């Protein structure tokens, strides 16, 4: 970096940030047509005939979908599920948990918005459910599968205090008794007892699976977020979390994992369905895709150890199902209480998890004090600025001195207009004489990039930020500012998004929301206080950068704009105090002087 161009420090930062932001915009906004085509066309591997997972497969996905949920649920007897966090039902046919709503969360911020749907029964488009069965070779009378008609023998409503008991007899000496319980959060416990009344030993394996039929349109399109298959596998001591996004999953349609304990399932941005075996049991896990032309059937299947039941003996198998919201506190508690390895990493903390998690923890602490996540973000920003204060102070002192040296730097350029080497030599001597480090501005700016990404990731993936209000019109910190210049920021009762073809742009990148304008204005003032670049091209870049970033940042979460604009304000205050003390020319003092004259 040439020493006379200290302004390039800022340019480097914003260029790097622009690259990151642009890549994000391209991958998020643009439809993933190529990935979808590859996913649809990929050859998929079905479970081999006679395998344990055959008991979970059922029939092919329907060609004609049912749109009436009541009709889809009415195909057989059911047991109602009612907890403080969930409502739904369990189908006695196949003992499927296929009807589940998360009552503490709404689809939108509107008061009359319905509860978030997690599971959906087969027959409807994009069915999503969990089921539990048994497998084994050549079992007279068969084993429970997706079509087994279980009989309810105890309980009527599944609640945290009232488990239910189901029974099925295969007519050849095997009796299966299933006890289903649920806690007051999102954990189901399925305890199966198998009694062998036949005269011969029988070898069985417990089988469980989560199935999603097709991919909803709003899933799997964000390249900076993991949605798809997820699981943690290991040998009882060391564990690793594996992830397969939907596109990659289609290319590897039969990925198997052996593990002792662990967990596996299918994850969305905020929601998770995961199977959890006993943590001392060896299991075989498989992520599979069955392509049936009109729908991709995604499976997360788990097979337990083969167990032999002697005549007049019984065995018991316990499997858990997490089906709910990925709240950090809830996942952490399950991880601790049940000994689940890396369960909190069901949240996609990103590759900078070592920054994202502490930042999230700090925001939660501030929230506990002030009761508003928007204010907590302001306090986080202040904390970050205080942490960087010493480095930033040196940087701004150097930049202020550089600004005062602009006349002398111009003289050197005029003195040696055609000798760049001589210019560099004399400028270095000038910096040494004035005790200025022209590189001092780099480090504080570059340090902000990972912090910026970590804050963005925290706002984007943590459900704690979802639908959290700040003040006024900002009712969801995890979504973009809803205002737009085209309807005078809400004063005109008209939605720019309703314009054919252009609506997504008028309400998106070109919305010019209030927060985006505030961000752009603070960015302009901050850059105006930096030493002017000697090169005309660089000066032109500086002039356009605030405008460009105002449009780019318009699509980002409101919480991130609040963080960045407030950070700019704090930077401007710190920079102004130093510049005023060193009597360096700055736009604030220039404005105040004009105001006094007027």
N, C-alpha and C positions, 0 to 999 in steps of 0.2 A: 504494500500500500504506500504510494508516494506520500511523503510527509507533508507536502503543501496541500494535500487534499484531505484534510481531516474530516471533511463532510462525507467522504466516501464511507467512513465508519457507519454512518446512519444509512447510506444507500445500500451497503452490504446487508445490513439487518433487514431492511424493508424488501430488498430483492429476494433474500432467502425466505422471508415470510410470505412474499407474493407467490413464490414457487410452491410453497406448502399449501397455501390457500387455493391457488389455481388448480393444483392436482386434486385437492379435495372436491372442489366445485365440479370439475370434469367428471370425476368418478361418481359423485353423488347425483348430480343433476342429469347426466347422460344415462339413458337406459342401457342396461347390460345385455344388449341383444346377442352379441357373440357368445357370451357365457351361457345365456339361456338356450341358444341353438345347440351349443355343444352338450349342454346338460340333457336336452331332449333327445339328442341323437346318440348319446353314449350308450354303448352296450352294457346292460346290467346283468348281474348274476343273481339268480334266485337261490333260495336255500335248497340244498340237495334233498332228494326224496328220502323220507324216513328220518329226517333230522328232527331234533327236539323243537326247533322253532317253527316247524310246520303247524304245530298246534295253535300258533298265533296268527297265521296268515289269513285264514278265512277265505272268502271268495274275492273275486276281482272288484275293484272300485266300480260303483254304478255308472252307467253311461248317461242316464238321466238323473239329475240331482233333485232332491226334495228341498223346496225353499221354506216350507212351513216346519219350524222346529218342533212344534207340538206333535205334528204328524210323524216326524222322524223318531221322536221319543216314545210314541205310542205303539211301537212295534212289539213290545213285550213288557212284562212286569218290572217294576223299578223300586229302589229304596231311596228315599229322599235324603240328601245331605244338607245339613244346616249347622254352620259354625259361625263364630264372630267375624270370620274373614272370607267365608265361602258359602255359596249355595249351589245346589245342583242335584244330581241323582246318579245312582249306580245301577247299571242294567244287570238283572239277574241272568239274562242270556249271555254267557261268556264271562260273567262277573267283570264287566268292563266299567271303568270310571271314564265316562265319555260325555258328561254333561256338567260343566263347572264354570261358575262365574266368580270373579274376585270382587266382593262387594265393597271393599275399601277404596277401589279405584274406578274411575269413570273414563269413558272413551274420550271425552272432551271436557273443557272447563265449564261447559254449560250446566246449569243446575239440574236440568231434566235429562242429562245425558245418561245412557244406560251403563250398567256395570261392565267392566272389562270381561270379555269371554276368553277363557283359556281352552277348555275342551269342548268339542263339538261331535255329535253322534254320527256314526256312519250312515250314509244315505244323503247327507248334506254335502255341498261343495266344500272342499278343504276340511274334511273330517279330521279330528285330532283327538286321540284317546290313549289310555293306558290299560293294559290287561295282564292277567296272571294265569298261568296254565302249568301243565306238567307234560313231560315227554319221556318216552322210553320205547325200546324195540319190542314188538310182538307182545303187547299187553292184552290179554283176554278181556274183553269188555271195554277196552280203550281207556283213555285218560282225559281229564278236563281240557277242553279246547275253546275256541272262540264261539262255538255254537252250543256249549253245554248248558242245559236248563237247571241252574242252581235253585235250590229250595231254601227260602228264608225260614229259619227255625227259632231265631231269637232276635228281639229288637224290631223296631219299625221305622225309626229315623236315626240316621248316623249323625251323632253329635260328639263333641269332646268327652261327654260323660256317659254316652250310651252307644257302645259298639254294637255291631250286628254280626250274626253268625249265619253262614250259609253251608248247606250240605249237599253232596251229590254222591250217589252210590252207582258204581258202574255195572252192578248186577252179576259180577264175577268175583266177588270177594273183596273188592277195594272200596273203602269209604273215605271220601275226602271231606274234611271239615275246615271251613275257612272263617276265620275271625278277622273282621275289618274294623279298625279303630282309626281315629283322627284326633290330632291335638287342636289347640286353639289358634294355631298359625296355619302352616301349609303342609304338614307331614302326615301322610297316611301310613299305617302299619298293617301289613297283611300277613297273618300267621296261619299257615296251613298245617294241619295234622292229617297224616295218611295212615289208616289202619288196614292191615292186611289180614283178612279172614279166610283167605284161600289156603289150600294145602301146599303151595309152592312159593319160594322166594320170588320177589319182584324187584327189579332195579329201575329206579326212576330218577329224573332230574327236574328240579324246579325251573320253570321258564317264565320270564316276564318280558314285556316289551312296551315300547311307546311307538305309536304309528301316526304319521301325518300324511294325509292323502292330498298330494299337490302342495304347491307353495303359494300362499296368499300374495296378492300383487304388491303389498307394502313390505314384504320381507325379502331379505337376501340381496338388496340392491345397493347397500351402502358399503363401500370398500374399506372404510375406516372403522367399521363395527363388525363384530363377529355375530352372525346368526346362522344356526345350523346345528350340526352334531358337536357334542362336547362330552368329554369324560376325563376322569383322572384314574390312571392305572399304575400299578406298581407291584413290588414283590413283598409288601408288608413293611418295608423300611423306607425305600425310596420311591417316590411317586412323581409322575409327570402328567400335566394336563394336556390332552390332545384336542385339537379343534379341526373341524371340517366345514368350511362354508359351503353353501348349497351348490355352487358351481364346481368346487373341488370335489364335493361328495359325489356328484354325478360322474366325474371322471374316475373315481375310485369307488365303485358301487358295492364293494364287498370288502370292507376293511375290518380286520379282526384284531382283538386285543385279549391277552391273557392277563389275569390280575388276581391278587389276593386283596379282597375288599375293594375300596374305591367307590366310584359312582359313574353313571353315564346317562345321557339323555339328549334332549333337543332343546335348544335355547333360542329365545327371541331377544330383542333389545332389553326389555324389562322383565320378561317372564321366563320361567324355567320349568320343564317337566323332566325329572331325573329319577332313575331307578337306583336304589341303594341296597346292596346285599349286606349280610353280616360281615363285619370287617375282618374276620378271621377265615372267611370262606374263599376258596379258589373258584373263580368264575371265568367263563368265556364270553366275552362281549363282541358284538358285531354291529357295525353301522352298514346298512344295506339300502339299496334303491332298487325298486321294481318298476320298470317303465312299462306302463300299460297303455301306451299311445296317447291317451287323453289325460293322464294324470301320473305324476311321479309319486310313487308310494315310498315314503321314507320310513325306515325302521331303525330303532335303537333297541336291540335285543340282548338279553342276558340269560345265560344258561348256567345253573349251579352245578356243583359236583354230583356225579352219579352216586346214588345211595341205594343200598340193597335192604329191603324190608323182609325179614324172615316171617314165616307164618305166625299169626297171632301176635305180631309186634306192630309198633307204630313209630313213625318219625315225625319230626316237627321242623318246619322251614319258615324263616321270617324274612320278608322283603319289605323295604320301605319305598314309598313314592313321595317325592317332593313335587308339589304342583302349586306354584304360586309366584309371588313377586320376589325379585332378587334384591331385597333390602339388605344392606351390608350388616346391620346388627343381627338380623334374623339368621342369615347364612353363617355369621361368625359364631352365634350361639349353637347352632346345629353342629358346626365343625368341632366345637369344644365338647359339647355334651355327648355326641355320638361318635367322636373320634374320626370324623370324616376328613380325609386328606384334601387340603386345598379347596375346600368347598366354597370359600369366599371368592375364589377365582372363577366362579361361574359368572361373575361380573367381569366384563371386558375392560380391565384397567389399562390396557395398552402396553406397548413396549417400554414406556416410561412409568411403569407401575410403582417404582420406588419413589417417584415424585407425586404421582396421581393420588395414591392412597394417603400419604401424609397430608397433602393439601385438602383432600376430602375430610380427613379427621379434624383438621384445624377449622374448616368451615362448619362442621357439625358442632364443635365446641363453641364457636361464636354464635351459632344458631341457638344453642342452649341458653346463652346469655341474653340475646336480644329478641328471639322469637320470630325472626324474619330472615330468610335466606338471602334476600337482596342486600340487606344491611350487613349480613355475615360476609358477603362477597366484597363489600366496601372495606370491611375490617381486614379481610384477607389481603386485599390490595395494599392497604396501609402497612400491613406486616411485611409483605414482600419488599415494598419500597424502603422500609426501615432496615431490613436485612441488607439491601443493596446500597444503603445510604453512603457508607465510606467510599466505595468504588465510584458511585455516581458523583459524589462531591468532587473527587479528583478529576473525573471526566469533565464536569461542567466548568471547573476552574480552568482546565486546559483549553476548553472550547472558548471560554470568555477571553482568555489571553490571546488565543488565535484570532479572535474577532478584532481585538485591538491592534493586532499586527497586520491586518489586511493592507493598510497603505504601504507599509514597508515591503510586504510580499509582492504587491503590484509594481513597486519600484524595481525589485529584483527581476521580475519578468520583463519589464521594459528595457532594463539594462542589458539583458542577455536574451533577446527574443528568439534567436535561432540556435541557442546552445542549452539544451535541456539538462545536460550533465552539469554545466556550470550553475544553472538555476538550483538544481538539487543540492549542490555543494554549498552554495551560499545560504540556502534555506536551512540546511542542517546546522550550519554555524549560527544562524539566527536563533533557531530553537534551543541550541545549547546555551547560548548567551542568556536567553530569557528564561531558561529552565522550564521548557515546555516539552511534554511528551506527546507527540502527535497521534500516538496509538492509544492513548489513555481512554478514548471514547469507545473502543471496540468491545472490551470485555463486558461492561454493563449491558450493552445492547444485545450481545450474543447470548448472555445468560438469560435474557428474558424469553428467548425462543422456546426452550424446553418448558419453562414455567407457563407460557402462553398455551402450549399444546396440552399440558397436564390440566390446566383449568378448563380448556375446551372439552377434553375427554371426560372430566368429572361432571361437567354440566350435561354432556351428551348421553352418558351411559348410566348414571346413577338415578334410580327411581326416586330417591329422596328429593331431587330437584324437579321432578316432573310435576307440572301444574302448580308450582309454587309461585305465589304472587310477590311483587315488590311494592310498588305504589302506583296509584292512578291506573293508567291503561295497561301497565305491565302485569299481567295476571298469570304468566307462565314463563319462568326464567329459562326453561329448557327449549323454548320455541323462539322463533324470530319475532322482532317487534312487529305487531300487526298493522301499524299505521303506514300510510302511504301518501305521498304528495298529491297523487291524482284525485283523491277525494278530500283534499285539504286536511289530511291526517284525522279523518273521521267526522269532520264537520258536515260533509255531504253524505247523505245516506245511500251510498253506492259502493259496490265491491269491484275494484279494478280486476280482480281475478275472473270476473264473469265475461270479460272481453274475449271473443273467439280468437284462438291462435296466440294472441299477445298477452292474455291474462296472466299466465304463469310468470312472465317477465315483469309485467307492471306491478304485480304483487310480490315479486321476488327481488331479483338483482337490481331492477330499476325503480324499486318502490320509493327510495329516498325517505325512509322512516325517520322518526324523530331521533331515535338513538343513533342511527347511522349518521345523521347530520351533525349531532353533537360530537360523535367520534371524529368525523372528518374535520370539524372546526378545531378541535383540540390538537389533532395531528398537524394541521396547518400551522397553528400558532407555535407548537413545539419545534417544527422544522424551521419556521421563520426565525427562531431564536438561535439556531445553529449558525456557525460561520458560513458565509456564502461560498459556494464552490467557485473556484477560479475559472473553470471551464464552462462555456455557455451551454453546452449540451447537458452537463450535469445540473446546471441551474434550471434548465427546462424540465428535467426529470423531477427535480424537487417540487416544481410548481404543479406538476400533474399528479404526483403521488397521492396527495390527500384526496383528490377527486376520484382517482382509480380505486383507492381503498375504501372510500365511502360506499361505492357500489358493491365491491366485493364483500365487504363485511355486513352488508344489509341482510344477507341470507343466514347469518350466523345466529346462534342463540342470544337472546336478549341479555342473559347473565354475562356472557362473554363481552358484549359491547359495554356493559356497565363496568366490568373489570378493566377493560382497556382504556375507556374514556376517563375513568377515575384515575387510573395510573398515569395517563397523560397530564391530567390536571395537577397531580402531585409532582410530577416531573417539572412541569412549567413553573410551579411555585418555587421549588428548590433551585431551578436554573435561574429564575428571575432574581432571587435573593443574592445569589453569587454574582450575577452580571451587574446588578445594581451596586453591590459592594465594590466591585472592581472597575466600576464606571465604564462598562462595556456597552456599546450601543445595542439596544434591544427594542422590539416593537411595542412593548408595554410602556416603557418610559417615553418613547416617541409619541404614542397616543395620548398619554397623560399630559405631556408638554403641550400638544396641540389643543387639548381640551381646556387647559388653563388659559391659553392665549385667547381662545374663543370666549 
